[in-house]
Amino acid sequence: MSLEIKRAMRRALPMQLAFYGPSGSGKTFSALKFAAGILGPNEKVVIIDTERGRGSLYADNKKILADLPGGYDVLELDAPYHPKRFIEALDVCENAGYKVCLIDSASDSWDGPGGCTDIAEQNSGRWAPSKLANKRLMTRIQLSDMNIICLLKAQDKTKIIDKKDSASGKQEYISLGMCPICEKNFFYPLLLGFSVDPKTHVSTATKCDDNLLFLFGEPRLITKADGERLRAWNLSGTPLEDNEQLKKRSRVIAEEGMDTYKQFFAGLSKAQQKALAGPWHEENKFLAEQADKPADELTVGEQPDGTLVVSK
């Protein structure tokens, strides 16, 4: 697995976005409007619904159907909301051919029944297993072939300033405003993140790539046209190679060991297995074998062409 330096180019990557706000703010409505604009010809939208059927609330909404005449589909996901179950749901949706996927609500993977917070409690307050599970979910989202829109719950948060640290010498309370319920680094890899006002339903970009400020620098009621503008901007980048995201995802999975890689490979379609066949698959199996070995049994060598090789 050699390392390669190449010319930087903006790529037409699948996009990851988020909308957050309290119940009733219009997150799902706004996201469906946005999704309608992102869709290409003959593509479909699916919602991974953890809200016990609420993902179907807009199934007969005239404003949504005006933008999505064919409607949208749902995959209802019940608790426990361990991140690996969201990964399984994403696999199902992606293998079914969807190109835009809404996760409603992605907050449940962090704070829902069986989510990361519960995992930490089950491990006597140790957060390492939870953080690892969350990282795997975020990696799966980033390496998806689908455009993914995460819908996050939000709540008012207050920061308490102890009296010894307060200028007034008294305990103070500072409002942090409406904050999304998720892991603190959740927004870091996202292309766009919107806060949705519960009264006006106006969306404000709180995470925005500099290249997109000309499109989303001002608060607005989200429309299909917003998604269309983002799609056009994204497609102006260099197209991905065939199965590029799948290959990257397989490499990450291989580093978790042979059992995990075998399970991953067996779950692929025949076309996907064929796409990985050959040197890429053999390198993945090699990586998986090395991942299963104790660290003190591994050595790193270099071939004449400069390729690094990890071996026993």
N, C-alpha and C positions, 0 to 999 in steps of 0.2 A: 504494500500500500504506500506508493510514493507520494510525496508532497509536491504540489505544483503551484507555481506563481503564474497568474494570467491577468490580462487587461480587465479592469473593472468595467462592468456594464450593468445598467439597471435592467433587472429581469422582470418579466411578466409573471410574477409569482402569485399563487393563490393567496388571497388576502385574509387577514384576521382583524376583526373589529369588535367593539363592545359598546353596548348601551347600558347605562345604569340609572336607577331611580327607585323610589318607593313604589309600593303597590298602587296601581291606578294612574301612574304617570304617563303611560303610553309607550313603554319600551317595546313591547311586542308589535304594536301597530306601526311604530316608526321603523322597526327592524324589517318588517315585512314589506313596507314601502321601499326601503333601501334595497332589499333583496330583489325586488321586482326589477330594479334598474341594473343590478349586477348580472342578472341572468342573460345567458346567450340564447340563440335560437334553439328551440326544442329541449331546453334544460328545465329542471324542476327544483322546487324548494322543499326541504323537509325540516321539521322541527323535532328535536329531541326534547320531549316534554316531561319535566319532572313535577309539573304543577297539577297532577291528577286530572288531566283532561282539559285544563285551561288553555293549552296550546291550540285547541280547536275553536276557541271563542270567536275568532274572526272568519270561520269557514264560510259563512254566508253574509259577511259584511260587504255591502255594495261598494264602498270605497276601496277595499282591498281587492275585490273581484274585478274592479275596473282596471287595476294594474296587474293582477294575476288572474286572467280569465279562466285558466285551467285549475285554479285553486292551488292548494298545497297539501302535502302529506305530513303525517306525524308518526313518530315512534315514541310510545309512552314508556317511560323508564321509572320504575318504582324503586323505593328504598330497598336495601341500603345503597347509599350514594358514594361508594368507594370509587376513587378516580379510575380504577381499572374497568369499572362497569361503563363509564363514559367512553373509555377507549374502545370497548367492545361495541358500543352503540355507534360510534364514529365509523368503525370498520364495516358494520352492517350497512350504514347509509352510503358510504363510499363505494362499497362493492355493488350496491344497487344502482349506481350510476348518477347519484345526485351531485350537483355542482355547487349548490348553495345550501348550507346547513345552519340552522339557528339552534343554539343550546339554551333552553329556557326552563330552569335557571341554572347557569353555570355556578352560581353561589353555592348550590347544594353539594357540589363536590368538595367544598371547603368547610361549610358550616351546617350542612344538612345531616339527617340521620345516617350514620355509617360513613360520613365524610371525614376529611382530614382531622378536624377537631376531635371527633369521636375516636379516631385511630390513635391520636396522641393520648387521650384519656385511658384507652385500653392498654397502652404501653407505659403506664405509670408516669405520664407527663413527658415522656421522651418524644421529641418532635421529629427525630431523624426519619423514622418510617413514613410519617405523614409527608414530610418535605420531599422524600424520594418519590412517593406515589404522585404527588402534585407535579413534580418535574417531568415525570413520564407522561402525564396527561398533557402538559403544556408542549412538550416535544411532539407529541402525536398531533396536536392542533397545528403547530407550526409546519409540520411536514405532510399535511394533508393535501390531497389533490382538490379538495373542496374549498370554496370560500366559506369561512366560518364566522358567524356573528354570535358572540356570547352576550347573553342578557343576564345582568347581575342585579340582585336586590341591593337596596341601599338603606341606610339609617343615619339619623343625626348622631354625630359624635361630639363629645366634649373632652377637652384636655384639662386635667386638674394640675394647677401650679401650686406646689406646696408653699406654705407661708414663709419658710426659710429661703425660698428662691424667688419670692414675690417682692416686687418693688414697694408694694404697700405694706408688707409685713403680715398680710392676711392671705389665707387660702383663696385662690382665684380660679374661676372656671372660664375657659376660652372655648367658644364654639368653633368646631372644625367644619361645620356645615354637613351636607349630605355626602356620606362616604360609601363607596361600594363595599360589599361583603365579599372579600376574596383575599388571597395571599398577597402580601404587600408588594411583591414584584410582578403581579399579574399583568399589569399594563405595559411593562417594559418592552416586550417583543411585538406588541400590537401596532398596526399601521395607524389606526384611528380609535379613539375612545370618546364617547359622548355621554354627558350628564343630561338627563331628561327632567325638566321642571315639572313637578306634580300638578301645578295650577295651570300653566299655559301650554304644557306639552312641547315647549320649545327645547331643541337639542343644542347644547353648547359643546364644542370640541375641547376636551380637557387633555387629550393626547392626540397630537397631530404632527405627522411628518412635515418638515419644513417645505417640501415640494408641494404639499397640499394646502398650505395656508391660503393660497389664492382661491381655493374652492370652499374651504370650511373654516375660514378665519372668523366668520360672523355667525352668531346664533341664528337658528332657523327652524321652522317646522319642516321635518324631513319629508321629501317627496321622492317619487320614482326617479325624477330627473337627477337627484343627487347621486343615486346609485349608477345611473347611466354615465354621469361625468367621471365618477371614479373608475368605472369599467374602461372607459375610453383612455383615461390617463394610464391605467395599468397595462392595457394592451399595446400601448406605444413602446413598451419595453421589449427587450429581446426575449423571444419565446423560449420556454423550457425545452430541454431535450425530452424525447419519449421516455416515460417511466423514471424521470429524474428524481421526483419526490419519493417514489416507491423505493428506489435504490438507496437514497439517503436514510429512509426509515428502516430499511432492512439492516443497514450498517449499525444503526443505534441499537436495534434489537439484538443483533449478534453479540454485542458487547455485554449482554446480560447473561450469556451462557448458552450451551447447546440445547438444553431442554426448552428454554424460552424461544430460541430461534426455530427449532423444529416445529413447535406449536404455531408460531407465526407463519412459517412457510406452508404448513399443511392447511392453514386457513385461507390461503390465497387462491384466487381463481387459476384455472389452467393457463390462461393468457398471462397472468402476472408471474406465475412460476416460470413460464417460458422466457419472460423478459429478464428474469434474474439468472437463468441458467448460464452455465459456462464459468469463466474466470471470476465474475462477481460473486456468484454463489459459493465457489470454492474458497474465495478469500473470506467470505462471511463465516463459513464453517470453521476455517482456521482461527479466526478471531474468537468464535464461540468456544472452541476448544481451549484456547489460551485463557479466556475469561474464567474457565472452570478450574484452572490450576492455581495452587497457592502462590502468593506473590514471590516467595523465596525460591520457587522453582523456575522462575522466568528470567531469561537473559535477552538482551537486545543486541543484534548484530547488524551488519550492513553489507549488502550485496555490491558487486562491482559497479552496478549502474546507480548506486546511491540509495536503493530501496532499503528501508529499515525493516528488519525481520525480528519478531519476538519468538523465542524458542525456549525449550526446556534445556 
